[in-house]
C-alpha cells in the first residue's frame, strides 16, 4: 500500500503550513491540504467567540467546547471519506490534547496508510514567527511548542527551528511508501 494520508502535528507557528505547500509542490501526485485553521475559519463567527465553540485567551491559550468537538469530528470524518474516495490528503493539525487528540484521527483513518509527522520548532523561534505573523494571540506558540507533542507517537519528526520548509518536506517525502 502507498501512503494515502500525511498527518502533520505541531504547535502554532511551527511551520506546518509551509511544509504542506512544499509537499504539494514536490510530490508527483496531487495532494489536498486539510488544515485545522481552515476548519476554524469555516466556523460561524458565533462559534469563534463562544464557550460552545473555540475561544482564544489573551495569553495564547485555546479552549474548545462541545459544539466545536461535534463539528470537528464531522470534519475529520469528511477528511477520511475524501481519502477513501481516492484523494491523498495532508492534514495540518494541532493536537492540543496530545495523544487524546491523535486517537480520533487514528480511529477515522483506520485501515489507511498514514504517515504521522511531528513538526517541532524551538519555542523562541515559533514566538518570533508568531509576532511577525501578527494574526495569533501572543503566547500561543510558546504554550503549544512542546505540549502538543507529549505522548504523541510519530513515524517521523522534523524540526523547523533551523531547517526550511522545503528541506522538511523533502525529508517527509523520502519516507513515503
Rosetta silent file (secondary structure, phi, psi, omega in degrees, C-alpha in Angstrom):
SEQUENCE: XXXXXXXXXXXXXXXXXXXXXXXXXXXXXXXXXXXXXXXXXXXXXXXXXXXXXXXXXXXXXXXXXXXXXXXXXXXXXXXXXXXXXXXXXXXXXXXXXXXXXXXXXXXXXXXXXXXXXXXXXXXXXXXXXXXXXXXXXXXXXXXXXXXXXXXXXXXXXXXXXXXXXXXXXXXXXXXXX
SCORE:     score description
SCORE:     0.000 S_00000001
   1 L     0.000  145.870  177.075    0.000    0.000    0.000 S_00000001
   2 L  -102.395  154.022 -178.263    1.187    3.525   -0.659 S_00000001
   3 L   -57.459  130.524 -178.614    0.850    6.398    1.757 S_00000001
   4 L  -109.864  -26.080 -176.062   -2.594    7.963    1.476 S_00000001
   5 E  -138.638  136.134  170.516   -2.506   10.460    4.341 S_00000001
   6 E  -115.069  122.193  177.600    0.221   12.564    5.917 S_00000001
   7 E  -108.346  116.527  176.694   -0.729   13.946    9.326 S_00000001
   8 E  -100.162  126.765  174.582    1.388   16.875   10.498 S_00000001
   9 E  -122.619  130.425  176.507    1.095   17.826   14.164 S_00000001
  10 L  -170.268  163.491  179.646    2.824   20.820   15.653 S_00000001
  11 L   -70.080  170.239  176.939    2.209   23.948   17.650 S_00000001
  12 L   -56.339  138.032  177.426    1.118   27.266   16.280 S_00000001
  13 L    64.492   21.971  178.186    3.737   28.919   14.047 S_00000001
  14 L   -81.853  -14.910  177.937    5.849   25.750   13.910 S_00000001
  15 L   109.832   11.550 -177.755    5.900   25.775   10.111 S_00000001
  16 H   -60.813  -46.129 -176.867    3.273   23.168    9.224 S_00000001
  17 H   -61.550  -40.430  176.952    1.522   25.275    6.574 S_00000001
  18 H   -64.026  -39.660  177.863    4.796   25.982    4.768 S_00000001
  19 H   -64.562  -41.433  178.662    5.639   22.285    4.783 S_00000001
  20 H   -58.377  -48.520 -179.442    2.201   21.464    3.361 S_00000001
  21 H   -60.687  -40.523  179.138    2.706   23.906    0.471 S_00000001
  22 H   -67.886  -40.849  176.826    6.164   22.490   -0.222 S_00000001
  23 H   -60.668  -43.475  179.497    4.890   18.899   -0.127 S_00000001
  24 H   -61.373  -34.674  179.481    2.158   19.806   -2.597 S_00000001
  25 H   -77.967  -33.493 -173.939    4.780   21.293   -4.914 S_00000001
  26 H   -86.422  -34.306 -174.414    7.322   18.477   -4.503 S_00000001
  27 L   -75.370  142.541 -175.184    5.185   15.340   -4.605 S_00000001
  28 L   -69.842  -29.958  179.421    4.474   13.906   -8.047 S_00000001
  29 L   -98.393  156.642  177.544    0.778   13.210   -7.367 S_00000001
  30 L   -70.816  136.823  176.597   -1.787   15.802   -6.287 S_00000001
  31 L  -126.470  132.552  174.720   -2.347   16.058   -2.524 S_00000001
  32 E   -84.925  151.655  175.545   -5.143   18.037   -0.887 S_00000001
  33 E  -104.094  133.855  175.160   -4.497   20.097    2.234 S_00000001
  34 E  -126.788   98.453 -173.879   -6.842   19.784    5.217 S_00000001
  35 E  -105.430  137.756  176.649   -5.811   22.359    7.805 S_00000001
  36 H   -59.047  -32.581  177.791   -7.336   22.883   11.236 S_00000001
  37 H   -63.031  -39.130  178.273   -7.009   26.634   10.600 S_00000001
  38 H   -66.693  -38.156  176.108   -9.275   26.306    7.537 S_00000001
  39 H   -61.568  -48.565  179.842  -11.775   24.363    9.649 S_00000001
  40 H   -60.650  -41.718  178.880  -11.753   27.086   12.330 S_00000001
  41 H   -64.430  -26.629 -179.508  -12.155   29.757    9.636 S_00000001
  42 H   -79.301  -13.982  179.259  -15.172   27.831    8.290 S_00000001
  43 L   -68.202  148.349  173.067  -16.963   28.035   11.645 S_00000001
  44 L   -63.735  150.972 -177.607  -19.667   30.648   12.020 S_00000001
  45 H   -54.024  -34.192 -177.988  -18.459   33.737   13.868 S_00000001
  46 H   -63.376  -25.603  178.961  -20.677   32.846   16.826 S_00000001
  47 H   -92.337   -3.194  176.684  -18.595   29.692   17.447 S_00000001
  48 L   -95.617    3.793  179.423  -15.294   31.569   17.284 S_00000001
  49 L  -143.320   29.367 -173.885  -16.105   33.575   20.393 S_00000001
  50 L  -134.671  149.110  178.610  -18.183   31.174   22.470 S_00000001
  51 L   -70.143  -12.219  173.318  -17.507   28.539   25.093 S_00000001
  52 L   -79.774  -23.965 -178.226  -19.547   26.137   22.941 S_00000001
  53 L  -106.025 -115.993 -179.701  -17.088   26.689   20.090 S_00000001
  54 E  -129.824  137.816  178.184  -13.488   27.823   20.299 S_00000001
  55 E  -128.531  140.011  178.049  -12.029   30.608   22.382 S_00000001
  56 E  -112.150  116.666 -179.436   -8.567   32.145   22.224 S_00000001
  57 L   -78.153  158.193  179.556   -7.358   33.626   25.502 S_00000001
  58 L   -60.888  -26.493 -179.938   -5.203   36.726   25.625 S_00000001
  59 L   -87.116    5.806  178.792   -2.315   34.617   26.942 S_00000001
  60 L    95.472   -3.653  178.064   -2.481   32.332   23.882 S_00000001
  61 L   -69.052  152.588  179.875   -4.495   29.577   25.499 S_00000001
  62 E  -127.557  131.598  174.105   -7.116   27.775   23.444 S_00000001
  63 E  -129.434  142.540 -178.804  -10.275   26.173   24.784 S_00000001
  64 E  -124.425  147.608 -177.670  -12.869   24.272   22.800 S_00000001
  65 L  -110.807 -175.521 -173.179  -16.444   23.415   23.635 S_00000001
  66 H   -64.706  -36.736  179.746  -18.952   20.703   22.748 S_00000001
  67 H   -68.254  -39.249  175.425  -20.224   22.248   19.502 S_00000001
  68 H   -59.471  -48.805 -177.573  -16.650   22.639   18.250 S_00000001
  69 H   -59.470  -41.126  179.753  -15.913   18.993   19.112 S_00000001
  70 H   -62.464  -47.959 -179.144  -19.039   17.817   17.272 S_00000001
  71 H   -70.076  -35.890  176.961  -18.184   19.755   14.118 S_00000001
  72 H   -62.117  -40.586  178.067  -14.502   18.815   14.347 S_00000001
  73 H   -62.613  -40.647  177.792  -15.493   15.119   14.416 S_00000001
  74 H   -65.247  -41.061  177.917  -17.597   15.639   11.287 S_00000001
  75 H   -61.129  -46.065  179.900  -14.687   17.441    9.583 S_00000001
  76 H   -59.539  -45.368  178.575  -12.323   14.591   10.482 S_00000001
  77 H   -61.902  -36.778  177.322  -14.779   12.030    9.084 S_00000001
  78 H   -63.678  -40.104  176.389  -15.037   14.118    5.916 S_00000001
  79 H   -62.168  -46.510  177.997  -11.258   14.013    5.515 S_00000001
  80 H   -58.702  -41.200  179.291  -11.340   10.228    5.952 S_00000001
  81 H   -64.220  -39.515  178.093  -14.115    9.958    3.349 S_00000001
  82 H   -61.072  -42.958 -179.713  -12.081   12.003    0.848 S_00000001
  83 H   -65.548  -44.502 -179.973   -9.136    9.644    1.285 S_00000001
  84 H   -65.241  -23.381  177.468  -11.339    6.561    0.946 S_00000001
  85 L   -85.360   -1.108  174.007  -12.767    8.098   -2.257 S_00000001
  86 L   115.739   -5.224  178.819   -9.256    8.246   -3.734 S_00000001
  87 L   -82.533  147.007  169.357   -7.805   11.607   -2.693 S_00000001
  88 L   -97.147  137.522 -172.183   -4.431   11.877   -0.990 S_00000001
  89 E  -133.709  138.383  171.509   -4.569   14.327    1.904 S_00000001
  90 E  -106.695  117.168  178.974   -2.075   16.198    4.062 S_00000001
  91 E   -93.851  132.094  177.664   -3.615   17.034    7.426 S_00000001
  92 E  -116.583  104.549 -174.215   -2.245   20.083    9.266 S_00000001
  93 E  -133.236  169.035  177.375   -3.428   19.885   12.876 S_00000001
  94 L  -127.805  108.338 -177.406   -2.552   20.948   16.417 S_00000001
  95 L   -81.665   78.783 -178.736   -3.025   18.151   18.959 S_00000001
  96 L   -57.422  -30.669 -179.424   -3.944   20.361   21.904 S_00000001
  97 L   -99.862   17.693  179.771   -4.782   17.225   23.899 S_00000001
  98 L    57.875 -129.350 -176.753   -1.676   15.285   22.876 S_00000001
  99 H   -62.649  -27.206  177.146   -2.499   11.574   22.425 S_00000001
 100 H   -67.370  -23.643  175.038   -6.181   12.242   23.196 S_00000001
 101 H   -85.975  -28.861  178.766   -6.227   14.410   20.051 S_00000001
 102 H   -73.736  -34.938 -174.100   -4.347   11.836   17.965 S_00000001
 103 H   -58.508  -44.564  177.481   -6.694    8.979   18.869 S_00000001
 104 H   -60.495  -35.801  175.602   -9.770   10.263   16.980 S_00000001
 105 H   -64.958  -42.048  178.694   -7.595   10.625   13.874 S_00000001
 106 H   -58.362  -43.706  179.484   -6.329    7.058   14.365 S_00000001
 107 H   -65.543  -46.093 -177.990   -9.913    5.781   14.509 S_00000001
 108 H   -63.263  -37.790 -174.886  -11.009    7.841   11.499 S_00000001
 109 L   -97.150   11.483  179.894   -8.018    6.806    9.390 S_00000001
 110 L   -55.876  135.121  179.776   -8.023    3.120   10.434 S_00000001
 111 L    87.687   -7.442  178.008   -7.185    0.846    7.510 S_00000001
 112 L  -100.897  158.087  177.555   -5.467    3.638    5.567 S_00000001
 113 L   -88.921  107.319 -173.332   -1.722    4.065    5.073 S_00000001
 114 E  -115.698  137.011  171.068   -0.877    7.077    7.241 S_00000001
 115 E  -107.045  116.166 -179.370    2.458    8.802    7.848 S_00000001
 116 E   -93.291  121.799 -175.098    2.403   10.523   11.257 S_00000001
 117 E  -125.628  126.019  172.129    4.777   13.506   11.370 S_00000001
 118 E   -90.416  128.616  177.643    5.705   15.688   14.328 S_00000001
 119 E  -108.549  106.136 -178.017    6.672   19.227   13.336 S_00000001
 120 E   -99.955  155.739  175.642    8.853   20.693   16.061 S_00000001
 121 L  -160.124  134.107  178.151   10.180   24.210   16.446 S_00000001
 122 L   -56.446  139.641 -176.283   12.018   25.833   19.329 S_00000001
 123 H   -52.880  -45.487 -177.622    9.652   27.943   21.376 S_00000001
 124 H   -63.614  -37.678  179.062   11.616   31.177   20.891 S_00000001
 125 H   -69.813  -44.298  177.765   11.658   30.748   17.094 S_00000001
 126 H   -61.563  -38.977  177.907    7.934   29.939   16.976 S_00000001
 127 H   -63.210  -42.168  178.483    7.262   33.006   19.147 S_00000001
 128 H   -62.637  -41.113  177.449    9.228   35.227   16.747 S_00000001
 129 H   -63.952  -41.845  179.211    7.217   33.840   13.824 S_00000001
 130 H   -58.722  -45.314  179.401    4.000   34.414   15.754 S_00000001
 131 H   -63.007  -43.882 -179.493    4.935   38.056   16.351 S_00000001
 132 H   -64.585  -36.970  179.827    5.865   38.539   12.684 S_00000001
 133 H   -66.697  -45.774  179.571    2.552   36.999   11.553 S_00000001
 134 L    72.415    7.653 -177.400    0.506   39.199   13.810 S_00000001
 135 L  -112.517   13.358 -179.156   -2.617   37.050   13.374 S_00000001
 136 L  -130.298  149.976  173.778   -2.358   34.945   16.544 S_00000001
 137 L   -61.963  135.487  178.468   -2.666   35.756   20.223 S_00000001
 138 L   -62.316  135.263  179.546    0.803   36.299   21.681 S_00000001
 139 L   103.864  -17.332 -179.235    1.869   33.339   23.736 S_00000001
 140 H   -62.569  -46.658 -178.129    0.051   30.685   21.694 S_00000001
 141 H   -60.860  -45.123 -179.477    3.242   29.442   20.007 S_00000001
 142 H   -65.372  -41.136 -178.534    5.135   29.178   23.295 S_00000001
 143 H   -64.500  -32.145 -174.243    2.223   27.467   25.024 S_00000001
 144 H   -97.837  -16.978 -170.527    1.912   24.834   22.290 S_00000001
 145 L   -48.547  -44.369 -178.400    5.537   24.272   21.241 S_00000001
 146 L  -106.716  -34.900 -172.251    6.072   21.212   23.444 S_00000001
 147 H   -62.804  -32.580 -178.203    2.660   20.330   24.855 S_00000001
 148 H   -69.496  -14.703 -178.135    1.171   19.224   21.517 S_00000001
 149 H   -98.398  -18.130 -175.515    3.873   16.535   21.226 S_00000001
 150 L   -60.166  118.465  176.743    3.685   14.998   24.725 S_00000001
 151 L    81.385   -1.691 -179.632    2.647   11.370   24.406 S_00000001
 152 L   -85.375  137.748 -178.242    2.053   11.547   20.635 S_00000001
 153 L  -102.152  128.688 -178.432    3.527    8.718   18.563 S_00000001
 154 L  -121.199  157.880  168.482    5.105    9.597   15.219 S_00000001
 155 L   -86.355  -25.643 -172.682    6.668    7.770   12.298 S_00000001
 156 E  -157.442  146.289  172.484    8.909   10.769   11.682 S_00000001
 157 E  -127.896  142.470  173.630    9.774   14.125   13.231 S_00000001
 158 E  -125.201  156.776 -177.836   11.124   17.240   11.551 S_00000001
 159 E  -129.717  118.106 -177.653   12.365   20.415   13.194 S_00000001
 160 L   -91.064    7.392 -179.983   11.839   23.791   11.540 S_00000001
 161 L   -56.376  -46.311 -178.981   13.964   25.672   14.055 S_00000001
 162 L  -122.465  -10.515 -178.903   16.868   25.779   11.606 S_00000001
 163 L   -98.400  139.361  176.928   15.541   23.823    8.607 S_00000001
 164 L   -72.323  159.396  179.419   13.499   25.440    5.838 S_00000001
 165 H   -56.177  -40.428 -178.594   10.050   24.117    4.948 S_00000001
 166 H   -63.035  -43.042  178.794   11.357   22.686    1.680 S_00000001
 167 H   -63.452  -41.343  178.085   14.053   20.638    3.421 S_00000001
 168 H   -65.260  -41.747  178.433   11.474   19.306    5.898 S_00000001
 169 H   -61.658  -41.118  178.845    9.082   18.482    3.048 S_00000001
 170 H   -66.493  -35.750  174.648   11.817   16.581    1.232 S_00000001
 171 H   -61.688  -45.162  178.992   12.584   14.621    4.410 S_00000001
 172 H   -63.926  -46.686 -179.199    8.912   13.703    4.701 S_00000001
 173 H   -57.942  -35.431  179.687    8.657   12.824    1.005 S_00000001
 174 H   -66.826  -18.730 -179.963   11.599   10.432    1.366 S_00000001
 175 L   -95.209   -1.661  179.090    9.578    8.487    3.954 S_00000001
 176 L   -73.888  144.091  177.958    6.536    7.948    1.763 S_00000001
 177 L  -104.306    0.000    0.000    5.867    4.416    0.635 S_00000001
